[in-house]
């Protein structure tokens, strides 16, 4: 019997004032945006650890390795994101995990406080019946993607950070003949309204 090796990639940015949660900052200010970013990221890493899946933190900018390790802990693997748009960086990070022996890879950002270990495990389980798994976000994007092989077409020509992100990604998957599974829709924290919904318990 073959052993299935899993990998969880968390895409994260160094917690630097003025460089994170810029849409939040326009309403709430840089200090509040940074505090919120740190809170949701730390929560994401607690969830990641609780999933039991080996975690790789893919960080940006590239000079932030020591900063990220000091912030999030020495028990995680860290790797700098490459250059390029979000799709290019995601594809390269996923490809690296397959190249080092993973059979199933899940990738998430740090924006979804409703993420749970059960959702991460459900994404892996869904790969038994689908080529790719998406966790839809309420803003039209997705908070999670899982694959059991790299499908480059899913990362090319996608309008990232838009209301069309998931729709275009699903169309890419269909064109490539890939089967898709969808998880429950969850809310990302991108705007002041998103943050208030989270505080109110509705996100």
QUIDANOR-V113155 format. One record per backbone hydrogen bond with DSSP energy under -0.5 kcal/mol. CO is the residue of the C=O (numbers start at 1). NH is the residue of the N-H. E is the energy in kcal/mol with one decimal. If there is no record, write none. Layout:
co->[CO CO]
nh->[NH NH]
e->[E E]
This chain:
co->[2 3 4 5 5 7 7 8 9 9 10 10 12 14 16 21 22 23 24 24 25 29 30 31 32 33 34 35 36 37 38 39 40 41 42 43 44 45 46 47 48 48 48 49 54 55 56 56 57 57 58 59 60 61 64 65 66 67 68 69 73 77 79 85 86 87 88 89 90 91 92 93 94 95 96 97 98 104 105 106 107 108 111 111 112 116 117 118 119 120 121 122 123 124 125 126 126 131 132 133 134 134 135 135 136 137 140 140 141 143 144 145 146 147 150 151 152 153 158 159 162 164 165 166 167 168 169 170 171 172 173 174 179 179 181 186 188 191 192 193 194 195 196 197 197 198]
nh->[4 5 6 103 104 9 106 56 11 108 12 58 60 16 19 25 26 27 27 28 29 33 34 35 36 37 38 39 40 41 42 43 44 45 46 47 48 49 50 51 51 52 53 52 8 77 10 58 59 79 12 81 14 64 68 69 70 71 72 73 76 57 59 89 90 91 92 93 94 95 96 97 98 99 100 102 101 7 147 9 145 11 113 189 115 120 121 122 123 124 125 126 127 127 128 129 130 148 181 146 136 183 143 144 186 140 166 167 137 109 135 107 133 105 152 154 155 156 160 162 165 168 169 170 171 172 173 174 175 176 178 177 131 132 134 138 190 195 196 197 198 199 200 202 203 201]
e->[-0.5 -0.6 -0.5 -3.3 -1.7 -0.5 -2.6 -3.0 -0.6 -2.5 -0.5 -2.1 -1.0 -2.2 -2.2 -2.4 -1.5 -0.6 -1.2 -3.1 -2.0 -2.3 -2.4 -2.2 -2.5 -2.5 -2.6 -2.1 -2.7 -2.4 -2.5 -2.0 -2.1 -2.2 -1.8 -2.3 -2.5 -2.5 -2.1 -1.0 -0.8 -0.5 -0.6 -1.1 -2.8 -1.7 -2.8 -0.7 -0.7 -2.4 -2.5 -3.3 -2.6 -1.6 -2.9 -2.4 -2.5 -1.7 -3.2 -2.0 -0.6 -3.3 -2.2 -2.4 -2.7 -2.6 -2.1 -2.0 -2.7 -2.7 -2.0 -1.4 -2.1 -2.4 -1.0 -2.3 -1.7 -1.8 -2.4 -3.3 -1.9 -2.9 -0.7 -2.1 -1.7 -2.0 -2.4 -2.3 -2.0 -1.6 -2.5 -2.3 -0.7 -1.0 -1.8 -1.8 -0.8 -0.9 -1.9 -2.2 -0.7 -2.6 -2.8 -0.8 -2.3 -1.8 -2.9 -0.5 -2.4 -0.8 -2.2 -3.0 -2.4 -2.8 -0.6 -2.0 -2.1 -0.8 -1.5 -0.6 -1.2 -2.7 -2.1 -2.9 -1.9 -2.4 -2.3 -2.4 -2.5 -1.7 -2.7 -1.5 -1.2 -1.8 -2.3 -1.8 -0.8 -2.2 -2.3 -2.3 -2.0 -2.4 -2.2 -2.8 -0.6 -1.2]
